[in-house]
Structures are given as structure tokens and as C-alpha cells.
Amino acid sequence: MKNNKIHSVIGIGIGPFNLGLAALLSPIEDVSAVFFDQVDEFDWHPGLMLDYVTLQTPFLCDCVSMADPTNPYSFLNFLKQSGRLYKFFIRENFYILRKEYNLYCKWVSKQLPSCKFSHRVSSLQYNDGIYEVTVEDIKGNKTDVYYAKKLVLGTGTKPSLPDFISNEMKDYVFHTSNYLSKKEELLNSKSVTIIGSGQSSAEVFYDLLQEKREDLRIEWYTRPDRLFPMEYSKLTLELTSPDFVDYFFNMPSEKRKKMLSNQFAQFKGINYDLINEIYDTLYRMSVGDKKINVKIQPNSELNYIEKKDKRNYKLQFTHVEQNKKFESTSEFVVLGTGYKYVEPNFLQGIKERISRKNNGQFDVKRNYSIGTDANDIFVQNAEIHTHSLISTDLGMGAYRNSYIINQITGREVYKVEKRIAFQDFGVENSEKQTEKPLGVLA
């Protein structure tokens, strides 16, 4: 079946970023948009939806507020409509619960007719200036073709596992994103090993401690030399700004790679309060000189995992500073090995329309487009290599969407901030560099 209407834009994937785009596009009468996602409903990181865990960004980093505080799909309006605004006010905490953020996004998605779940995009074609998007209606068991002038790719990132993890291990060796579905098995096992130095690994470790039996052995291995907190001082947070995006984008490619390694150290650590909570929990468990049956080992790089028998895995590590190999065994292994962007297969149909760098990565322009000769294909959260690690930050979602919407419409629908930081990240030009500093004698 063909739907002959030509939309202004089609969004593929409905995560927080494309959901925000749909919400910000909803009041624009001359823009027709439709968004597709193959899942049944919006559900953000269900495997880590722990009751007490909060976002690491303030509530203003919702779908719309940083672009348009008056938009009806704000988090504050969600609280008002659900009768929780005064409770939130009395709580006096800018950092909202992760599960409440998920409920908020569900609330937004259910009010937007442009968001179509249980719809899988299977192929893309380009003809005479129009994109043909073939979509499988999973529940309706039918296939439709939609048309659009522009595309926004928001398919998001996928859990990343080391190459040595085989499919046959999946019941006992798995990513932190599957934690809650396996939690009961972990608590009833003899041993659990957690790998990773980031927030998810710390959350899993802390959560298991709360219900741990005395004879359950929990081990936690991290590659860095310490469990370091995320850098959340205010001047460092200015890196989540249009100013820094401009600075980063205009740096040479090799320099950007080096800068990214520093950003991972700043933003991919563990919440400061959670580190303290973990210590305090271990302290309480040890009162009376009790054996807590817990091991935390930094400086440990995982080399491989080998199956010994049905419910026993051997892990080989290298101690990074001592350069010594050592081994451990565990019944279950939980891997906090992060996420990576995986290109969807349907892009093959328009591969000649996509601009790439020599290494095959998207050649993302400053306005978030990847098209070869026009601003007609945009990406969400696939531009770390060109726009810095803050591409993943919820706080920059409304900014990026404002930028994309203004490109789609050809006018300033939403005001895009150009300068918000107190600090300068670079010098403007070579003439500026050669100016004689004040107070220096010739």
C-alpha cells in the first residue's frame, strides 16, 4: 500500500531525541512529520529502571524545555497533569527519577499522533528529490510506503560487547542493559562478576549489595586505576554548550580523537553520591568484622572469558600497572561495556546520498546533516566524532533539535543559542593569536 502524501520529514527511531523532535515539530502547522519505531511503546533502558536511580541531568533536559519552555510537552506540564507538581516542588531536587522520566516520555509519545510504534522501517529509496520509506506495520501485518523530503535518523546506540563473547554465553554473560531481567538469578547464584568503570556497572554493584546473601560472592573489576566520579563542576559543564560544539567541530580530526579521550574521563565516570553510597553500604556490611565476600579490583583489563562448564566461567585479566596476568571464575558475568552506534541496514538503499569520511564514518556537517549535496538527511546521537561526546547528553537534545528544525523549515522557528559559556575554548583567528598581550613589553 502506498500513502501518496509527501511529508516534510520522516524520523526513524523514537528515542528521547527523536521524541523531542516530534514534540517540537507538533505546533508547526506547515511541517508534516511522521516517526517510526519497531518497539511496541516508548521504554527507555528498561533493564536498568531501578526505583531509586535519577537522571544525571536536571529536569529541564526534557524533550522541549530548553528549546521552548512554553511547549505543552514539558516535564513540568506532565507533573501538573498527573497531579505531582507540588510533590516535586517540595522535593527540591532538580534530578528526577529515571523511572519518572520514562513515564514522562511515555506520556509525551502517547499524545503525539506523529509517533507510530510497532512500525519497522525495512528499506529506503530516493527518487526525484523524494525519499521512499518502506515500513512494516508489525501488528497490522502489512507494509506501507511513505514519502518525505527529509529524513532524521534517530535509531540510537546498541549495547556493545567484547568480540570474545559468544552467543552461547548469553544466559550467563550479558550486558548491564539486561540486568533487571536477570537480577533474581544473580541473587540466587553463588558468584557474580561485574566488569566496567561507568555508572551502569556501579548501579548494578550497588543494587546487588542491597539484597546480597552472605555466601554470594560479588567481584567488580575496572580498567582505570580508580573508581572516578563524573566531573560535574559548573565550568566543566560549560562543555555541554554550543560554544564547545563549535570549537570541537572546527578542530582537526586527529585532535578531536585526543580530545574525546579526555571527555570520556570527564563524563563517563560514576555519580559522586553513588560512589559514597557504595562505600557506606560496604562499611555497614562489615560492622562486627563480618566477612562481606566482596572484591573490588581496579587496574584490571579483561582479556577474555572462557566457559569452563555449564555454570562456571573463567575470566583472564591483566593488571594494567603491574603488567601481570591473573584469573578469576564466576557463575555470572555482567558487562558494563557501554554502547555504540550501529548503522541500520536500510541505509544501503540510499548509500550514494550519504557523505562519509575516509574511515567510513558519517561526514556530519555542523548542522547535523550527512547528505552529499543537500541538507536532507540528519542524525541524532551519531556524531560524537564530529560534535564531541556531549552529543549523547540529554541536555543538548533540544538544542540539536532546534538546529535541525530551523534547517528543515529554512527559517528560525526556535532560537538557537550561539554563546552561553563564560569561558573561551579557543581564539577566533590567527590575528588574534599574534596580538601582543596587555602588560607585556615589546
N, C-alpha and C positions, 0 to 999 in steps of 0.2 A: 504494500500500500504506500502511496506517495502523498505527502502533505505538501501541497504546492505553495504554501505561504513561505516567503523568504524572510527569515528572522534577521534582525540586525546582528545578533551574536548568539552562538551556542556555546555553553560551558560544559565541559566534560569532567566529571568528578564533582562531588558535593561534600568537600571537607569544610573546615571553618573558613578558609579563604574564598572559595567559590560561593559558599553560602553567604558570606558578607557581600560579595559582588552582586548576587541575586537580590539581596535586601536593598542595596544602594541603587540598583537599577529600577527597582519596583515603582518609584514615584515618577520616573522619567517617561512621559507619555509617548514620545516619538522614538523610543527604543523598544524593540520587541526582542525578548530574550527567553531562552529555554535552557534548562540544565538537566543533565542526566547522570545517574549513578546506579550501579548494578546492585547495591545493597538494598535491603528492604526498607530501611529507615536510617536517619542520621544516628550514628552511635560512635562516639569518639573514644578511642583507646579503651574498649570495654574490659580488656584483660588486666587493666591497671586502675579500674574505677574504685579505688579504696575510699572508704567512707570519710576519712579524716584528711585526705590529701587535698591541698589547694593548688591553684594555678601559681605560676611563678611571675606572673604579670598582673597588674591591677585590673579591676573590673572594667575600667574604661577601654580596655583592649578587647571589647566585644566586637560584634560584626560591623557596627556602624558608627559608634560614638565619636571616634577620632576623626571621622570624615564629616559627620553630620549629627551633632548632639540632639537635634530635634527629630530625628528619624524614629518612627514608631517601633522599630525592631531593636531598640536599645535594651541592654540588660536591666537598667532601672525601670523601664516600662514593663518588662517581663515581671520584675518583682512587684510592681504596682498591680498589674493584672492578676497576679497569683496571690495577692494579699500578704506579701512578705516584705514590703518596703520598710516598714517600721522596725521589724525584726533585724533587717540588715543594717539599718541606721543605728540601732542600739548596739549591735555587734562591734561597730567601729573598727572594721578591718577591710582594707582595700582588696585583699587577696581572697577570692571566692573559692569555694569548694569545687574540686574538679567535677564531681558528680552533679553539682548545681549548674555549672557551666554547660555540661552535656544536656541537662534538661532544658536550659535556655535555648541551646541550638536546636533541639528538637521542636521547641515552641515556635521558633522562627521558621524552620523548614516546613512545618505543617500549615503555616499561614500563607506560604508563597506558592501559588499555582504554577509558577515557572519551574519549580523543583520537582522533577519526576524521578522517583526512586524505583527500584526493580526494573531499570532500563539499562541495558548494556550496549555501549557503542561497539560495533563489530568492524566497521570499516569507514574510511574517509576517501572522498574523491574531490577533484577540483575541475570545474568546467565553466568556462566563460565568466570568470570572476565570482563564481558562487561555489561554496563548499557543500557537497552532498554527504550527509551524515546518516549512515545506516544504523538503525537502533533496534535491538531485540527487546520487545516487551516480554519480560520473563514470566510474569503472572498471566498476562493475556495470551501468551504463546503465539505471538505474531511478530512480524518485522515491518517497521515503517522507515521511510526515508524523509529526513528533514533537511531544510536548506538554510544557509546563513551566509552573510557577507564576511563575518569574522568569527574566530574561534578563541576560546580561552581554555587552556589545558590546566586542570586542577586535580590531576589524578593522584597527587601526593607521593609520599615515600612509602617504602615497604621495609619490614624487618630484615636486618642484614645478619647473616650467619657466616662463620668461617667456612672456607671451602672444604675442610676435612669433616664437616658434619654431614653425615649421610641421612637419607630419608628413613632408613630402618631404625635410626636412633630417636626419632621424633617423639616417641611416647615418654622417653626418659631424659632427653637432652633437647631443650626448647628455648625459645626467645622469651624475654620478660613480658612481651605483649600477650602471652598466653597464660600468665601467672595465675589469675583468679580461677580459671577453668581447671587448673592442676593443684590448687592450694591444698585441698583436702588430702590428696595423695601424698603431697610433700610432708604434711604434718604427721601422717601415719607411717612415714618411711623411717629408715634407720639413719640416712645421711643425705644432706643436700649441699651442693656446692654452687655458689653464686660467682659469676665472672663479670667484672665491669666496674668502672670507677664513677659512673654517672648517677643521675637522680633515680632512674628506674631500678638499678641494682640496689641502691641504698633503701629504696622503698620496700622492695621485696625482702631484704635482710631484716629491716625493722619490723615489718608486718609478721614475719615468721617468728621473731623473738617474742611477740605478744602472746602467742599460743603454744610455744615450744614445750614439748615433753623433756624431762631431764635427760633421757637417753637418746634424744635426737641430736646428732652431730651436724652443726652448720659451719661451713667454711666459706670465706669470702676472699677472693683473690682479685687484686687490681694491678694494672701495669705501672701507673705512676708511683712515685716514691712516697706518696701520702694520699689520704682522702681529703682532697682540697675542696673548699667551698666555692660556689659561684661568686664572681666579682659583681657586687651589686651596689657599689658606691655610686653616688649621683653623677659625678663627672665621667665615670666609666660608662654609665647608662646613656650618656650622650652619643655613644657609638650606635645606638639604635635611633638614628636620626637621618633625615635627608642629606644633611651636611656630610656625614660619613659615607653614605652610599655614593654620593658624587665623587668624593675623594678616592674611595676604593675602586670605583668603576674606571677612573682615569689613570690608575696605576698600571705598569706593565704586567703582563700575565705572570711571569716568574715571581715578581714581587708580591702579587696577590696571593700566590700559593704560600709564601712565607708568612704573610700577614694572617692568613686563615689558620695556620698552626697556632699562632698566638691567640686568636679568637677562641679556638677550642678550649684553650687553657682558662680563658676568662669566663666563658658562658656554659661550658659543658661539665661543670662540677656538680656538687651536691648542695642543696639548700643548707645554709648555715645552721638554722634551727634544727634541722633533721640530724645533722652530724652530732649536735649536742644531745638530742633526744636518744640517739643510739648509745652514746656513752653513758648517759644517765640510766638507761634501761639495763645495760651490762653491769653497771655499778650496783643497782638494786638486786639483780640476779645473783651477784657474788657475795652479798652480805652473809656473814657466818662462814666465810671461806668455802662456800659451796663451789663445786666444780660445775662450770656453766656449759662445758662441752661446745665451745665456740672458738673458732680460729679466724683471725683477720690477718691477711698477708699481703702487704703492698709489694711493689717492685717485682711483680710476678707476671711474666708474659706467657700466655697459654700457647703451646706449640701444637698439640694435637690431643684428641680424645679417642680412645680405643675401647671397644666393647670387650670385656673380659668374660662375662656370662650374662644371662638374661637380665639381671638387675644389678649389675656391677660394672662401672666404667672406670678405666684408668686414665688419668689426666697427667700429661707431662708439661712441666713448666721450665722456664729459665729465669733464675733470679737476675734481674737486669743489671744491678750494680755489682754483684759478686760474680756474675757470668758463670753460675753453677746451675746445672740441671737437677730437678727433683720431681718426684711423682706424688700423686695423691689418688685415692679411689673414692667413688661416690655412687650412690644409688640413683640420684637425680642431679642434673646439672641445669642451672638456669642462666642463660646467656644475655647479659645486658650489653650487647654488641652494636647497638644503635640501629639507625635506619638509613636507607639510601634511595635515591631516585631511580626508578626503573622505567625506561621508556615503554609506553604501551605499543603493542604490535600494530594497532590500526594506523599508526603514523606512517607505515610503509606506503600507504596509498597516496600520501602527499609529500613523500620524501624530497622531491625536487623543489618543493615550496619552502623547505626549512634550511636556514643558514647555519653552517657548522664551522667550528674551529678545526685546525689541523688534527687535533686529537679526537675528533668526533663529537665533542661536547657542543651543546647548543651555543650559537653565537648570539647571546642575548644582548639586545640593544638597551640603552639607558631607559627607554620607555617600556621595557619588559616584553618586547616583541622579538620573535625569532624568524620572521618571514624573510625571504630572499629579496623581494623587491617591493614590499608594501607592508604597512603596519596592520596586518590582518590576522596574525597568529600570536597570541600572548601566553605567557607561562606564569604559574603561581608556584612558588617554592621549588623551582628547578634552576635557580640562578645563583646559587651560593658562589660559584667560581667567578662570577662577574659582579655581583652585588653584595657580597660578603655573607657571613654566617647569619646576620640578622634577617635574612630572607625567610628563615624558619620561625621568626619571632611573631607571636600573635599581635604584638603591639604595632607592627609595621603593616599588618594586613589591610587596614582601612586606607593607609597612605598609598600602598601599591594599587589598591582598587580604584582610588580616586584618580590616580595617574592613568590607569587603563581606561576608565570610563571617559575621561577627557579626550583620550586618543580615539576611542570608538565614536564619540559624538562629534569630534572636531571643534569642541568649544569647552570652556571652563565651567563644567557643571558643579564640580566640587573644588574648593580652593585647595591647592597643593602647596604646603609649606616648603620653602626653599632654604630657610635658615632658622634653626631653633637652638643651636648649641652656643654656649658661651665661649667655647674654645675653638681655635682654628686647627684643622687637621693637616693643612698644607699651606704653601704660599701660592699666590694667584698666578704668577708668571715669572719668567726669568729676570725681567727688570726688577721685580720686587725682591728677588734673591740678592741682587747686586747692590741694592741701596745700602748706603752707609748707616749702620746702627746709630741711634741717638747716643750722644755722650762718648763716642769713640773718636779719638784724634786721627787725622789723616797721617 
